[in-house]
């Protein structure tokens, strides 16, 4: 029998337990596909005595998680601790320095320290593998690094956070407001007790940062990703979007525009005819634009025990087979420093919702400000009248610069008839 591929698992939460289950259940199948057994030799987590629903008695328990990097004979550390700093970072760095492969589902770690860790891994001739960090069970990292390796990528975009997609789907289907749909997502286990990373766009920001690095051959620079979440979206926005022929989706978008990168996470209106509009509930979807392929769509569940653990084990299988590729598709020393486009100069159409006091002259005042910033109104919708009361007015614009729509909204918000800061979202008709 060939020598087993020996791994340690750090972190026994949902995904860690899922990895154990897969390796225990499919041991024979994995051995056939790898040409040798995959053997868990040690595990570590915060609590040793917690009942996790799997038998861990055959594995050495490591009290100090960081010690796992130095265990004799270990081939790979599976880092499922989470977080961009602390134990996750120190364990990963030490393992790579020791010439041990690392498999992780930790998007924050790779987005914030990817270049350093990739350089370290390649210098020690080992791998930093992170398929599970983006889009759960959808093999988008493998697709970009291998399946589309012959293509020059011009853009990559999609729905990268299942929690937000679930909330927006629930709001549209039930008529609920954001807070109620968020509670529903938490009760179903789709959102954390503190959902900030999801609903503020940070989770999707980590993911699109990593995808952009692979697609465009640049060092990951998470701090440059512009992120807007879905906290301010109301049921009114959902309804107006529907009337205009759109659905609201939180999108991660990375484009190469003449050698400058435009990377963002933001809620956008996508037309009902777009394939993205059909992606509902907790599902993710990723489009890749290459110069020798059409626009392939990869879709599936973006999170959860099964899909994410499956992606982790897929990375372990590659390593057990002896297959490895550079962390970001090309050698780390060939990655370029990213050059980012001036966001203010980006041209787009916009959805603009105003909560105003219904009285004569309001629209004239708003239109005058928009005129002064060369913003042309394409359409306007207001339902009914409520003299002296609050009403919602929705406008869509022709293409305009982001700096102009942003600056005009600051002035519009100062009008005495405005009751809240304007809600602005992009119309993404070209996706």
GUDREN-465367 format. One line per field, with one value per residue: chain; x, y negated, z of N, C-alpha, C in turn. Coordinates in pm, whole numbers, m for minus. Each point is the difference from the previous one (the first is absolute). Last residue first. Layout:
<rs>
bakol: [A;...];
n_xx: [X;...];
n_yy: [Y;...];
n_zz: [Z;...];
ca_xx: [X;...];
ca_yy: [Y;...];
ca_zz: [Z;...];
c_xx: [X;...];
c_yy: [Y;...];
c_zz: [Z;...];
</rs>
This chain:
<rs>
bakol: [A;A;A;A;A;A;A;A;A;A;A;A;A;A;A;A;A;A;A;A;A;A;A;A;A;A;A;A;A;A;A;A;A;A;A;A;A;A;A;A;A;A;A;A;A;A;A;A;A;A;A;A;A;A;A;A;A;A;A;A;A;A;A;A;A;A;A;A;A;A;A;A;A;A;A;A;A;A;A;A;A;A;A;A;A;A;A;A;A;A;A;A;A;A;A;A;A;A;A;A;A;A;A;A;A;A;A;A;A;A;A;A;A;A;A;A;A;A;A;A;A;A;A;A;A;A;A;A;A;A;A;A;A;A;A;A;A;A;A;A;A;A;A;A;A;A;A;A;A;A;A;A;A;A;A;A;A;A;A;A;A;A;A;A;A;A;A;A;A;A;A;A;A;A;A;A;A;A;A;A;A;A;A;A;A;A;A;A;A;A;A;A;A;A;A;A;A;A;A;A;A;A;A;A;A;A;A;A;A;A;A;A;A;A;A;A;A;A;A;A;A;A;A;A;A;A;A;A;A;A;A;A;A;A;A;A;A;A;A;A;A;A;A;A;A;A;A;A;A;A;A;A;A;A;A;A;A;A;A;A;A;A;A;A;A;A;A;A;A;A;A;A;A;A;A;A;A;A;A;A;A;A;A;A;A;A;A;A;A;A;A;A;A;A;A;A;A;A;A;A;A;A;A;A;A;A;A;A;A;A;A;A;A;A;A;A;A;A;A;A;A;A;A;A;A;A;A;A;A;A;A;A;A;A;A;A;A;A;A;A;A;A;A;A;A;A;A;A;A;A;A;A;A;A;A;A;A;A;A;A;A;A;A;A;A;A;A;A;A;A;A;A;A;A;A;A;A;A;A;A;A;A;A;A;A;A;A;A;A;A;A;A;A;A;A;A;A;A;A;A;A;A;A;A;A;A;A;A;A;A;A;A;A;A;A;A;A;A;A;A;A;A;A;A;A;A;A;A;A;A;A];
n_xx: [m2483;m66;m297;m24;m64;77;m97;m144;m325;m28;m88;m384;m381;m94;m119;292;494;440;128;136;455;287;m28;247;439;56;m51;364;384;m13;m131;m341;m437;m517;m402;m452;m342;m424;m264;m360;m234;m259;m301;m261;m324;m35;m103;124;374;452;481;330;453;402;368;501;442;368;43;m311;m449;m201;m196;m429;m373;m197;m315;m432;m303;m249;m386;m502;m135;49;452;369;401;243;348;253;340;328;432;511;588;474;348;109;298;497;339;430;431;359;441;195;224;324;214;m251;m156;m434;m436;m93;238;300;m3;m4;m52;55;m327;m196;m160;m433;m362;m140;m299;m454;m234;m205;m419;m380;m187;m313;m453;m272;m149;m148;m49;m80;m305;m87;182;272;58;249;77;285;469;452;150;m233;m310;m350;m370;m312;m347;m301;m409;m379;m471;m79;83;m130;148;407;18;m256;m393;m219;323;286;221;302;364;509;581;483;451;296;505;353;161;m353;m378;m181;m294;m356;m409;m434;m512;m548;m520;m557;m334;m354;m319;m295;m279;217;261;m219;m92;347;109;m262;85;485;566;435;357;348;548;510;561;503;548;478;237;170;350;339;295;8;m171;m467;m339;65;m91;m454;m261;27;m253;m458;m141;m26;m372;m418;m75;m118;m436;m383;m268;260;265;m237;m299;m51;m178;5;m222;m239;m300;m474;m147;175;m209;m389;53;66;m371;m226;187;m74;m502;m422;m270;47;310;389;315;276;390;378;256;297;415;346;249;327;418;230;m166;212;442;479;309;329;389;278;139;120;m100;m428;m79;281;m12;m457;m303;53;m191;m464;m359;m423;m206;55;89;456;332;153;392;510;575;565;484;558;499;244;m48;m448;m285;33;m205;m461;m153;m6;m349;m446;m259;m448;m335;m12;m214;m471;m256;1;m10;444;497;564;527;521;472;138;m166;m467;m262;m45;m317;m453;m140;m71;m405;m400;m52;m20;m243;m352;m463;m163;53;173;433;333;499;375;332;253;336;149;m143;m65;m374;m340;m27;m300;m400;m36;m137;m78;m117;m42;m287;m352;m440;m414;m534;m481;m337;113;85;375;419;419;57;164;243;265;253;270;118;m247;29;m71;203;129;m63;m389;m458;m140;m67;m401;m379;m41;m152;m429;m229;278;132;m332;m112;283;m48;m342;71;196;m279;m272;304;469;569;464;242;387;246;274;25;220;264;m44;m28];
n_yy: [m4296;m480;m327;m225;m442;m217;m307;m337;m327;m457;m241;m204;m279;m477;m454;m381;29;199;399;m44;m71;370;266;m101;170;442;82;m117;279;390;m53;112;175;4;57;50;m43;m48;m133;6;m249;m266;m434;m395;110;413;344;400;288;m60;1;m102;3;m125;m415;m247;m317;m344;m334;m347;158;204;m274;m163;283;25;m327;39;300;m156;m316;31;404;450;209;398;393;275;305;190;305;17;91;m94;m79;m180;m257;m22;329;114;413;329;373;393;319;476;519;363;253;374;373;162;120;m71;288;361;514;589;576;467;289;m142;m443;m81;99;m311;m338;104;m12;m402;m101;202;m194;m341;123;197;m262;m507;m402;m173;270;m24;m108;m261;m145;m238;m240;71;92;m130;m399;m44;m62;208;48;227;89;240;101;37;m197;m56;m136;m158;m416;m9;55;m375;m266;m322;m409;m261;m351;m45;m55;103;37;m10;m169;m120;m134;m89;55;m33;183;474;203;247;49;211;m79;43;m110;m86;m57;m191;m269;m367;76;220;m256;m228;233;58;m366;m83;231;m106;m100;m110;309;266;m101;m161;m113;m3;108;m14;231;452;232;407;85;143;198;90;327;133;m310;m108;268;m83;m357;61;193;m265;m276;171;m5;m414;m263;m89;355;386;m43;m86;251;252;369;294;243;344;296;m52;m378;m411;m211;m249;m437;m331;m183;m355;m436;m241;m18;250;254;436;124;m291;11;382;26;m227;210;348;m110;m120;349;235;m193;m114;m118;m251;m73;m142;m139;m14;402;368;528;479;235;192;402;m12;m336;m138;329;147;m257;43;382;74;75;m410;m494;m183;163;467;132;m26;149;m14;305;124;m75;m396;m451;m102;m130;m445;m344;m51;m235;m477;m195;m4;m223;m197;283;444;78;m10;374;530;502;364;318;94;271;34;m133;m347;m445;m21;38;m378;m334;79;m60;m439;m224;117;m132;m514;m318;m57;325;515;520;392;243;441;231;398;352;264;203;m179;m481;m499;m306;m12;m284;m368;49;195;383;473;553;472;414;343;m97;m254;32;m278;m326;m336;m134;m170;m58;m255;m538;m352;218;395;512;436;349;169;159;222;345;152;m54;m296;128;386;m65;m200;273;242;m235;m249;m107;m260;m430;m336;m197;m331;m439;m262;m220;m421;m367;m200;m80;41;m118;107;491;329;434;352;412;503;403;444;539];
n_zz: [m1747;m92;223;495;352;516;448;464;353;339;470;296;28;m321;m126;58;m232;m56;m242;m454;m95;m21;m385;m393;m49;m160;m460;m271;m13;m274;m521;m406;m359;31;346;363;462;398;498;456;457;459;140;m129;m386;m319;m473;m414;m171;m344;m337;m482;m391;m238;123;54;171;85;360;95;m34;372;320;m87;72;430;117;m181;197;371;m6;211;315;334;232;m11;m137;m430;m357;m479;m364;m461;m401;m182;m36;262;239;476;193;m163;m74;94;12;234;9;m148;m54;m25;353;170;m360;m237;98;476;305;m261;m82;31;115;165;238;404;1;m173;282;323;m128;m4;409;136;m183;188;385;m59;m115;358;386;m79;m401;m446;m404;m516;m559;m452;m549;m472;m480;m454;m215;m94;240;501;480;399;455;427;472;459;399;332;m155;m520;m554;m438;m191;m254;m478;m293;m117;286;146;377;392;466;461;149;11;m325;m338;m470;m254;m443;m441;m328;220;261;435;392;417;328;227;177;m149;m176;m447;m426;m290;173;378;361;295;344;399;319;272;380;402;174;110;202;143;m269;m152;m193;m124;m305;m5;104;359;m76;m325;m262;m445;m516;m450;m166;150;458;337;79;288;462;176;63;410;399;44;145;459;191;m1;315;187;166;387;413;339;498;158;m436;m443;m221;278;144;251;m154;m364;90;155;m322;m218;209;m44;m416;m170;m261;m338;m246;m360;m34;354;30;m266;148;338;m129;m181;295;193;m261;m304;m412;m540;m439;m405;m309;m488;m350;m138;m316;m94;41;414;209;256;402;355;80;163;444;336;67;133;359;441;313;m57;144;305;m70;m256;87;105;m27;m22;m93;m31;176;m152;m106;357;158;m241;57;376;m17;m243;189;385;45;m204;168;420;14;m148;134;2;m89;9;m63;43;137;122;325;m15;m49;389;275;m115;105;446;158;m124;220;458;39;m365;m324;52;91;12;m266;m300;m85;m142;m167;m7;446;309;475;215;41;m72;344;395;97;268;494;210;m262;m89;m312;m197;m15;193;m156;m222;m47;127;352;555;378;264;m76;m147;m279;m413;m359;m190;m308;m313;m489;m529;m531;m401;m503;m462;m122;m63;250;458;143;57;401;389;147;420;301;m138;4;416;188;m147;185;408;m20;m109;339;396;198;m55;m151;m165;m280;m305;m389;m388;m113;m260;m290;m51];
ca_xx: [46;92;m68;100;m76;29;52;56;47;m44;100;107;m15;53;m107;m89;m130;m9;m29;m143;m78;36;m79;m136;1;32;m119;m110;29;m32;115;63;136;86;79;114;47;111;14;123;m21;117;46;56;45;m27;40;m97;m135;m54;m120;m35;m139;m61;m99;m125;m67;m10;104;129;41;46;130;98;40;86;125;73;65;101;137;44;m46;m75;m130;m20;m113;m6;m127;6;m132;m30;m136;m104;m130;m75;m10;m84;m142;m62;m65;m145;m27;m121;m72;20;m122;m44;91;m23;92;135;0;m87;m115;26;17;m8;m30;125;38;34;131;101;20;83;138;50;52;122;106;33;89;129;73;31;94;m58;42;124;m6;m20;m97;16;m62;m48;m2;m116;m119;m23;3;131;14;138;24;117;23;98;90;139;23;m77;74;m61;m130;21;8;137;47;m61;m127;28;m122;m28;m130;m109;m115;m97;m43;m119;m99;m32;116;119;m41;123;18;139;34;142;95;131;99;115;10;129;48;89;m78;m87;86;29;m120;m30;98;m36;m103;m133;m103;m92;m75;m143;m87;m126;m106;m108;m131;m42;m33;m137;5;m127;3;45;141;80;m43;24;143;67;m28;77;142;28;m8;113;119;9;21;140;77;74;m92;m83;87;60;2;48;m59;59;70;66;142;25;m72;71;125;m36;m33;126;62;m77;27;134;107;57;m34;m94;m106;m84;m67;m110;m105;m63;m77;m120;m92;m63;m84;m130;m39;105;m59;m109;m100;m59;m83;m34;m128;19;m71;38;139;3;m92;27;143;82;m40;54;145;33;146;21;24;m32;m117;m85;m13;m119;m122;m111;m120;m105;m118;m126;m50;21;140;74;m32;59;145;28;m9;106;127;22;141;83;m19;67;144;58;10;5;m126;m81;m131;m114;m111;m124;m13;49;144;67;m7;96;136;24;6;125;117;m10;40;1;117;118;60;m65;m20;m141;m30;m128;m85;m80;13;m124;m62;86;m16;129;91;m30;98;117;m23;40;m53;106;m54;68;91;118;87;134;96;91;m73;m13;m53;m126;m107;24;m48;m4;m110;10;m102;m20;84;m3;m5;7;m101;48;108;131;21;2;125;109;m10;38;143;44;m101;m40;117;28;m105;17;119;m37;m72;95;78;m83;m133;m100;m133;m8;m111;m55;m47;m33;16;m119;2;73;m84];
ca_yy: [126;68;60;80;83;9;130;6;137;76;m10;98;62;138;96;10;m65;m122;36;34;m124;m76;54;m54;m141;m6;46;m96;m119;28;33;m117;21;45;m96;68;m43;74;m31;45;87;63;125;m25;m137;m12;m126;m74;57;m33;69;m35;26;86;95;2;129;63;102;m65;m74;99;50;m107;m2;116;m22;m107;60;97;m48;m58;m138;m22;m55;m145;m9;m112;m10;m101;m4;13;m47;100;m34;112;m16;m113;36;m103;m110;m10;m141;m42;m88;m144;m76;m58;m109;m119;m10;m24;38;m89;m43;m120;m114;m132;m108;m65;47;142;8;m48;103;106;m51;m3;134;23;m78;67;111;m56;m61;89;107;117;20;m67;m49;105;m28;104;m24;116;m39;m84;74;111;m42;24;m44;m26;m10;m73;14;m90;40;m4;68;m39;62;129;m24;m28;125;46;88;132;22;77;45;m50;43;m94;79;m51;110;m50;92;m43;21;m62;m107;m62;m24;m36;m27;m24;53;m48;101;m49;58;42;117;m45;m77;90;75;m87;m16;129;19;m92;66;12;40;m111;m46;m5;113;m52;90;m87;44;m83;m134;m7;m123;m35;28;m109;17;m106;m37;110;28;m99;31;119;m35;m62;96;93;m75;m2;138;34;25;m121;m103;34;35;m118;22;m130;m88;8;m121;m58;29;116;116;45;63;129;90;33;105;124;55;56;m99;m36;m139;m10;101;m11;m130;4;87;m74;m112;52;41;m118;m64;64;15;70;2;89;m63;110;m28;m144;m29;m128;m122;m44;m49;m119;12;112;33;m114;m43;97;m19;m118;3;m33;118;132;64;m77;m138;m16;12;m71;32;m64;m71;59;103;129;9;34;136;94;m7;66;145;46;m13;97;41;m97;m134;m5;23;m121;m105;m130;m58;m87;m11;m52;m58;76;82;136;m11;m24;123;95;m44;12;142;56;m54;39;139;96;m13;m35;m127;m124;m80;m36;m112;m53;m54;m121;m48;m55;81;81;144;66;m24;94;108;m41;17;m129;m103;m100;m132;m71;m106;58;70;m57;68;88;95;m54;106;m29;87;142;91;m66;m97;m100;m103;m83;44;m105;36;m126;m41;31;98;m59;m119;34;73;m97;m77;89;34;31;69;127;90;42;91;129;61;49;127;99;47;65;m55;105;m59;m103;m93;m42;m137;m23;m144;m84;m75;m125;m119];
ca_zz: [59;m89;m117;m73;m93;m144;m40;m135;m22;m118;m106;20;131;2;m29;116;m22;79;139;9;m3;120;111;m8;42;142;72;m17;82;141;84;60;51;m108;m77;m61;m131;m58;m141;m65;m116;m63;61;132;26;143;61;80;11;132;47;138;37;m102;52;m75;15;m133;m6;23;m121;m95;48;m19;m142;m25;74;m69;m117;42;m13;m127;m12;m123;37;4;94;92;74;105;64;142;25;21;m58;m58;m144;m35;8;82;m70;9;m25;m70;91;m13;23;m127;m37;81;115;m52;m142;m78;80;80;m90;60;m94;m38;m134;15;64;m93;m103;62;8;m139;m30;78;m64;m127;34;37;m112;m111;32;65;139;31;138;99;104;100;129;76;141;24;41;m90;m140;m57;m139;m37;m143;m45;m144;m56;m107;48;128;118;111;31;64;143;75;29;m108;17;m72;m121;m64;m134;m50;22;46;96;86;68;56;136;86;m58;m89;m50;m143;m27;m139;0;m97;45;36;76;134;57;m74;m108;m96;m74;m93;m112;m83;m65;m108;m107;m81;59;m96;m28;116;m32;31;50;47;47;m48;m113;46;51;79;63;144;87;30;m60;m134;m93;m1;m82;m140;m37;4;m130;m111;7;m34;m146;m44;25;m121;m35;m49;m115;m112;m64;m145;m46;101;133;43;m116;0;m87;55;120;m44;m62;111;65;m82;17;134;15;2;130;30;112;m4;m120;m2;96;m55;m108;57;67;m106;m59;102;7;141;75;134;37;85;77;118;1;62;66;m32;m134;m1;m85;m114;m89;m8;m40;m134;m95;2;m79;m19;m141;m83;53;m62;m91;47;83;m81;64;m78;79;m50;48;m93;68;38;m121;m45;95;m21;m128;21;91;m71;m107;9;71;m57;m130;13;58;m101;67;m50;85;m64;75;m77;10;m120;29;28;m128;m79;54;m30;m144;m35;52;m71;m140;m19;111;87;m79;39;m42;121;m1;89;m49;106;m22;m138;m52;m104;m85;27;22;m112;m108;2;m78;m144;m55;89;18;31;108;m38;m66;95;m15;86;m73;m83;m136;m87;m68;49;m29;104;131;6;106;m8;119;111;101;142;72;99;135;m13;32;m82;m143;m23;m3;m125;m110;7;m137;m80;62;m2;m137;m48;66;m59;m133;22;47;m115;m102;m14;m15;m6;104;m18;127;20;141;4;15;124;m3;0];
c_xx: [m83;52;91;m65;101;m102;20;54;43;61;m45;101;111;m5;47;m110;m91;m130;m15;m38;m150;m82;31;m85;m140;m8;23;m125;m113;24;m43;118;60;141;59;70;106;32;123;m6;136;m42;121;55;45;47;m38;54;m87;m142;m37;m131;m22;m147;m61;m93;m136;m59;m8;116;138;48;57;139;106;54;100;134;80;76;107;146;54;m54;m72;m135;m20;m123;10;m137;15;m149;m32;m136;m98;m136;m82;m23;m91;m150;m54;m52;m151;m6;m125;m67;31;m130;m33;92;m16;93;131;11;m98;m128;32;25;m7;m19;135;43;46;140;106;31;94;143;51;62;133;113;42;99;139;80;42;101;m65;52;136;m10;m15;m94;22;m58;m56;3;m116;m115;m21;0;143;3;148;7;117;9;93;101;148;49;m62;70;m65;m131;21;m3;141;47;m51;m132;41;m136;m27;m131;m110;m97;m94;m56;m111;m116;m18;123;124;m43;139;18;147;43;144;104;125;90;126;m20;132;57;84;m81;m84;88;26;m117;m26;95;m44;m92;m132;m109;m109;m84;m146;m92;m120;m120;m108;m137;m51;m41;m142;16;m136;3;58;149;97;m30;34;150;70;m21;85;144;34;2;126;123;14;32;142;94;69;m74;m80;85;77;19;44;m74;51;79;76;148;24;m66;80;126;m35;m23;135;61;m74;21;132;102;57;m45;m105;m118;m92;m77;m121;m111;m73;m88;m129;m99;m75;m93;m143;m35;89;m50;m107;m94;m45;m87;m23;m136;55;m56;44;141;5;m90;30;146;89;m34;66;151;52;151;16;37;m20;m110;m96;m22;m125;m128;m124;m126;m78;m115;m119;m50;36;150;85;m22;71;150;28;m1;117;135;41;149;94;m14;70;151;67;25;m8;m130;m88;m122;m107;m108;m121;m9;63;151;75;0;103;144;34;15;129;124;0;46;4;127;128;69;m76;m36;m145;m45;m125;m77;m74;24;m129;m82;78;m10;131;98;m21;108;123;m4;32;m56;116;m64;66;107;128;105;140;101;87;m69;m26;m41;m134;m122;21;m36;0;m119;20;m107;m22;83;m1;m23;24;m104;64;116;136;37;14;134;115;1;45;148;55;m94;m34;115;31;m102;25;116;m40;m62;100;83;m75;m141;m104;m133;m7;m109;m39;m37;m57;37;m121;m9;87];
c_yy: [116;133;85;73;75;87;2;140;10;140;84;m19;100;54;144;104;23;m76;m123;29;27;m129;m72;49;m59;m143;m7;44;m102;m123;20;44;m131;15;65;m99;97;m55;73;m34;41;87;55;121;m20;m138;1;m132;m87;53;m52;67;m41;26;78;108;m8;140;83;98;m60;m67;102;45;m106;m4;113;m25;m105;55;100;m46;m59;m143;m37;m36;m148;13;m110;m8;m95;m2;28;m67;113;m47;110;m16;m115;25;m102;m124;m15;m151;m51;m74;m150;m81;m62;m115;m133;m13;m23;23;m85;m53;m122;m106;m133;m114;m57;62;145;14;m43;109;105;m53;7;134;16;m73;76;109;m50;m66;79;111;126;21;m55;m61;120;m32;120;m43;115;m37;m99;91;114;m32;19;m39;m33;6;m87;22;m113;34;m10;72;m48;71;130;m19;m21;134;54;99;142;28;72;51;m67;59;m100;109;m55;117;m76;83;m49;12;m75;m102;m58;m11;m39;m12;m34;67;m69;117;m56;79;54;116;m44;m72;94;70;m87;m15;128;14;m88;79;23;36;m103;m55;m27;118;m77;87;m92;39;m91;m141;m29;m124;m37;47;m110;7;m95;m44;111;26;m97;36;117;m47;m63;90;85;m76;7;141;45;21;m132;m122;31;35;m106;12;m144;m92;19;m125;m54;36;126;123;53;76;139;97;42;114;132;67;67;m112;m47;m142;m17;96;m13;m132;1;82;m75;m114;58;39;m119;m64;54;18;88;m21;102;m61;129;m37;m151;m42;m122;m136;m50;m57;m117;m1;105;39;m112;m40;93;m29;m117;m6;m28;113;146;90;m82;m143;m30;4;m55;12;m67;m89;77;117;131;8;40;144;101;2;77;152;50;m9;90;34;m102;m138;m20;12;m126;m112;m146;m39;m82;m4;m56;m72;91;92;136;m11;m16;130;101;m37;18;147;67;m44;41;137;115;m8;m27;m123;m128;m78;m44;m106;m57;m37;m131;m58;m55;80;82;148;77;m14;100;108;m32;10;m141;m114;m95;m137;m64;m105;53;76;m53;59;88;96;m59;117;m21;85;145;97;m60;m94;m98;m105;m83;48;m125;31;m144;m50;33;95;m65;m122;39;68;m99;m75;85;40;49;80;134;101;52;101;138;69;59;136;106;59;76;m57;106;m73;m94;m103;m24;m148;m44;m147;m92;m70;m125];
c_zz: [m53;55;m85;m116;m85;m71;m150;m26;m146;m6;m119;m111;31;142;0;m20;119;m21;88;145;11;6;131;117;m1;52;150;74;m9;87;145;84;49;57;m125;m91;m49;m138;m52;m149;m54;m117;m75;71;144;44;147;51;89;4;139;35;145;30;m115;53;m66;7;m129;m3;17;m129;m98;45;m26;m143;m26;68;m76;m120;35;5;m130;m1;m129;59;28;88;104;67;118;30;146;6;22;m47;m67;m148;m43;1;100;m72;m9;m17;m73;116;m4;16;m135;m40;73;121;m70;m150;m79;65;86;m106;75;m96;m44;m132;16;59;m99;m103;59;m5;m143;m37;73;m71;m125;37;38;m112;m122;15;54;140;41;139;93;114;89;136;82;148;5;44;m99;m147;m45;m147;m23;m153;m39;m150;m40;m109;39;125;130;117;43;73;150;73;25;m106;18;m70;m127;m46;m134;m47;28;42;106;80;70;52;142;87;m49;m104;m26;m151;m10;m145;38;m89;53;40;66;129;49;m81;m119;m106;m86;m102;m121;m96;m77;m117;m116;m92;72;m99;m34;115;m28;23;54;34;59;m55;m111;39;50;87;61;145;86;34;m68;m144;m98;m9;m93;m146;m45;m6;m134;m124;4;m46;m152;m48;19;m118;m33;m53;m126;m122;m77;m152;m25;97;142;36;m119;m7;m83;59;119;m43;m52;116;58;m80;22;136;35;m16;133;28;108;3;m120;3;92;m66;m110;51;58;m109;m58;101;8;147;86;141;38;101;65;119;2;54;75;m35;m137;m13;m96;m123;m105;m22;m51;m144;m101;1;m83;m26;m147;m94;39;m56;m84;48;82;m83;69;m84;112;m48;57;m85;67;26;m119;m46;90;m27;m128;12;85;m67;m115;m2;63;m64;m134;10;54;m101;41;m68;92;m90;96;m83;2;m122;25;19;m132;m79;49;m34;m148;m35;47;m78;m146;m40;101;84;m75;52;m33;126;m17;99;m66;125;m24;m140;m58;m101;m102;27;13;m115;m115;m2;m82;m153;m50;83;29;19;123;m29;m62;81;m29;98;m88;m96;m138;m89;m69;29;m41;112;140;m9;116;m27;126;117;87;146;47;100;133;m29;23;m84;m147;m27;m12;m133;m118;m5;m134;m91;64;m2;m140;m53;61;m70;m134;22;43;m112;m107;10;m30;m14;119;m26;146;23;134;m2;7;134;0];
</rs>
